[in-house]
Amino acid sequence: MPGLLQGRFVDGKESFAVALVPERAGKFREQVLLFERQESGLKSTPLVLPKDLAIINVLVKLPPGRYTSFDGTRKVKTNTDAIAIVQLEARASLLYWDGSQFRSLPWSY
């Protein structure tokens, strides 16, 4: 499994981000899910819908803070942990909770 993170990604509550990357015939397909504990069990939220990959991504947990897009055009301040999806030596995206939903920011790691 290329990515499993434990953090406080939503409203300060403990949750888990999981990158699932099955391989078929030498091709990879990635999906990222967030799991939150609830009274009725686990709630699953898709963060990245299934997509084909040439290079497997890595998940990185980042602390609450200020982050800027790779081109400097967007800035965000997160109050919760954030999730960076990094394609090593290629690109990265920052997933963060804005208080009501997850947003994505093109980012440089």
C-alpha positions in Angstrom: 0.0 0.0 0.0 1.6 3.3 -1.1 -0.1 5.5 1.4 -1.7 5.3 4.8 -1.9 8.4 7.0 -3.4 9.0 10.4 -4.2 12.6 11.3 -6.8 15.1 12.2 -7.9 16.0 8.7 -11.6 17.0 9.5 -12.6 19.3 12.3 -9.8 18.1 14.6 -11.1 14.5 14.7 -8.9 11.5 14.1 -9.2 10.1 10.6 -7.3 8.0 8.1 -6.3 8.7 4.5 -5.6 5.6 2.4 -4.3 5.4 -1.2 -5.4 2.3 -3.0 -3.4 1.4 -6.0 -4.2 -1.9 -7.7 -2.0 -3.1 -10.5 -3.3 -5.0 -13.5 -1.1 -6.0 -16.4 1.6 -3.5 -15.4 -0.8 -0.6 -15.2 -1.7 1.2 -12.0 -5.0 2.8 -11.0 -5.2 5.1 -7.9 -8.0 6.1 -5.6 -7.6 8.0 -2.3 -10.2 7.5 0.5 -10.7 9.2 3.9 -12.1 7.1 6.7 -13.7 8.8 9.8 -15.0 7.1 12.9 -18.7 7.6 13.5 -21.1 6.0 16.0 -22.5 3.7 13.3 -19.0 2.6 12.1 -16.6 4.1 9.6 -17.6 6.8 7.1 -15.7 6.6 3.7 -15.2 9.8 1.6 -13.5 9.7 -1.8 -10.8 12.3 -2.0 -9.4 11.3 -5.4 -11.6 9.3 -7.7 -10.0 6.3 -9.5 -7.6 7.3 -12.2 -4.9 5.6 -14.2 -1.3 6.4 -13.2 2.1 6.0 -14.9 4.0 6.8 -11.6 2.6 5.9 -8.2 1.9 8.8 -5.8 3.0 9.1 -2.2 0.8 10.5 0.6 2.4 12.9 3.0 0.7 14.4 6.2 1.3 18.1 6.7 0.5 20.1 9.9 -2.0 22.9 10.0 -0.4 26.0 8.5 -0.1 28.3 5.5 0.5 26.8 2.0 1.0 28.4 -1.4 0.3 26.9 -4.8 3.5 26.0 -6.8 3.0 29.0 -9.1 2.3 31.4 -6.2 -1.2 32.3 -7.4 -3.2 30.7 -4.5 -2.7 30.7 -0.8 -4.6 28.7 1.9 -4.4 28.6 5.6 -5.4 25.2 7.1 -6.7 24.7 10.6 -6.4 20.9 10.3 -3.8 18.5 9.1 -3.6 18.4 5.3 -2.7 15.6 2.9 -0.1 16.1 0.1 -0.4 13.8 -2.9 3.1 13.8 -4.3 4.3 12.3 -7.6 8.0 12.3 -6.8 10.1 14.5 -9.1 7.0 15.5 -11.0 4.0 17.2 -9.2 2.1 17.5 -6.0 -1.4 18.4 -4.8 -2.4 19.6 -1.3 -5.8 18.3 0.0 -7.1 20.3 2.9 -10.4 20.7 4.8 -11.8 24.2 4.5 -14.3 23.8 7.3 -17.0 22.3 5.1 -15.4 20.2 2.4 -12.0 19.1 1.0 -10.3 21.4 -1.5 -7.2 20.8 -3.7 -4.3 23.1 -4.2 -1.6 22.5 -6.9 1.5 22.5 -4.8 5.3 22.1 -4.8 6.8 19.7 -2.3 
